[in-house]
Amino acid sequence: MYCLADCNNFFVSCERLYDPTLNGKPVVVLSNNDGCVIARSNEAKAMGIPMGCPAFQIKKHIGLANLNDVVQLSARHTLYHDISLRIMSLLGRSCERLEVYSVDEAFFQAPFNNPAHDEHFLHELVQKIYKYVGIPVSIGYAPTRTLAKIASHIAKKNPGTTRGVYGLSDDSLIASALEKTAIEDVWGIGRRLTEALHNRGVATAAQFVQYPTSLIRSLFNITVAHTHAELKGIDCTAASPVTIAHKSIMNSRTFGGLITSRKEVQAAIVHFAEHCSRQLRSEGSVAGTVMVYVRGDRYREDLPFYSNSCQLNLATPSSSSLTIVHYALQAFACIFKEGYGYRKAGVMLLNIQPAKSIQMNLFDKEDHNKQNRLMQAIDRINNRYSTQAINLASTSATGEWKPRQKHLNQSAQSSLHIYSGMVVSNKKNKKNLSE
Amino acid sequence: MNELEINAIEQDSISLQFFDSQIQAGFPSPAQGSFGDTIDLNDELISNPEATFCARVIGNSMIDSGINEGDLLLIDRSLTPHDGCIAVCFIDGEFTVKRVSIRPDGIYLVPANKRYPELHVNGDNNFQIWGVVSHIIKKL
């Protein structure tokens, strides 16, 4: 079963955590330069303020209500990022195979193959996140991601009856959920597709599912066919372009011994991530997703066993060691647990594509040209002298994670270190709470 | 009233040399204990990073409990509030740090400064216990 955890009105909920006076009021968060509405509280939704509405048009939508009653806030993305990391980290430690889909959404696997157990577990998870981080979360679970998305939507819309968790665990529940789901609310069906489907008389997800598969395939592209199959309960993960790449680059290793130190495992992850990104650059490609996994030793019956993985999508596909290591460390921070021994770890790069075809992200603030030149320089030095002449500072812990290599030829005596502050950190988000 | 400024916490960890002997307020014997162990202040102070928030104290309503203006509070939201705990509370539009006293007739917020009155929380107050204070960090 796939689960989707989705934070309710995430940016507004973050603002309310730090300022509870906002509870119960209509609140909207505005994009950079206070342009458009990018998050709305339930009260703001009820007033009729649409998502994406330009700030100056809010008045037009609220009828007779007073514009001064609507609290308008400028977005504080560093704050939201910090809260998001806390939630993803709680999810990563509690669940398996976490895939962070966006700042406020993540997929993971239900731990039990039993709806009652899963439901109980997920309710506790929702309560734990609310207690620890103060953010309300809705979780849906279903046989496919597309259905899990619908389930989480139902959980969010009916907090009273679902208490934040809703499962589409059998066919009759799925059928009735699809009846009530408008086609434009299905994950992956955009505005133009909605129009095309409306023209064919398809208004709900249920009507869409009734359409014969062969017709869907001849009329639309493969992505739509996957959505169609996923709504029928057929898991298309393996074929979905969203999560699975055509190709992947992997670097992993079984350690010389069981490692318990966070620093050591982390140093290994940095090394793997660096190694993968070097290979990526040598092929002239970029990666869109970074996956990290850690595993204990299943055969040590005297020790508790732990194994987990986490994948994150990059803001813009990249081949820079700095960027890829940064994401790998974030993913690692989400799944590492103290008190376990680790035998193996690895980094995998997914969604690999030619560097020329990248679509830039509007909100990405990194200087890619500068990073590219830095990487080219490092690659040239490493190719000439030794593969490890220059590496990132975080790889150089004691080296306990490295395989036993007692007979290495030490050709590089002096190594340069690039110090970069890219351990998962949040530059101080100061906010005076008592204005 | 204490006012608070709540900050996010950096996750970087720094290991420091740990002098492993009971330190009394005199001169420790150089022969005691051993250097060599390291202590990571994040590990020492933060057991639930996801639930831990940090706030700076403004005001002096808790000075008799050793909480002064400028001190840094670590708030661990994973802790369940109990009678006698010191907590960051939100009441009627303001954050405040007080000792929580649970009595037969309800919850009281008790300051540690004679100049401030106790506050009996009733249904009219917009009140929540935001998080339990786990540590105070102060500059001497």
Contacts between the chains, C-beta under 8 A, distances in Angstrom:
chain1	res1	chain2	res2	distance
A	18	B	6	6.2
A	20	B	90	4.7
A	20	B	126	7.7
A	20	B	128	6.3
A	20	B	130	7.6
A	21	B	93	4.9
A	78	B	8	7.8
A	79	B	8	7.1
A	82	B	8	4.4
A	86	B	49	7.7
A	86	B	50	4.3
A	86	B	51	7.6
A	87	B	50	7.6
A	89	B	49	7.2
A	89	B	50	5.1
A	90	B	50	4.9
A	131	B	51	7.7
A	131	B	77	6.3
A	131	B	78	6.8
A	132	B	48	6.9
A	132	B	50	5.5
A	132	B	51	3.7
A	132	B	77	5.3
A	132	B	78	5.2
A	133	B	50	6.4
A	133	B	51	6.8
A	133	B	77	7.2
A	134	B	77	6.9
A	134	B	130	7.9
A	262	B	13	7.9
A	263	B	13	7.9
A	333	B	11	6.9
A	421	B	12	7.6
A	423	B	11	6.5
A	423	B	12	5.0
A	423	B	13	7.8
A	424	B	11	4.9
A	425	B	10	4.6
A	425	B	11	5.4
A	425	B	12	5.3
A	426	B	8	4.6
A	426	B	9	7.4
A	426	B	10	6.3
A	426	B	11	7.4
A	427	B	10	7.7
A	428	B	7	5.8
A	428	B	8	6.6
A	428	B	10	7.5
A	429	B	7	6.5
A	429	B	8	4.3
A	430	B	5	6.7
A	430	B	7	5.8
A	431	B	5	7.2
A	431	B	6	6.9
A	431	B	7	7.9
A	432	B	5	5.4
A	433	B	3	7.1
A	433	B	4	5.9
A	433	B	5	6.1
A	433	B	6	5.9
A	433	B	95	5.3
A	434	B	3	3.9
A	434	B	4	7.2
A	434	B	5	7.7
A	434	B	58	7.3
A	434	B	94	6.5
A	434	B	95	6.8
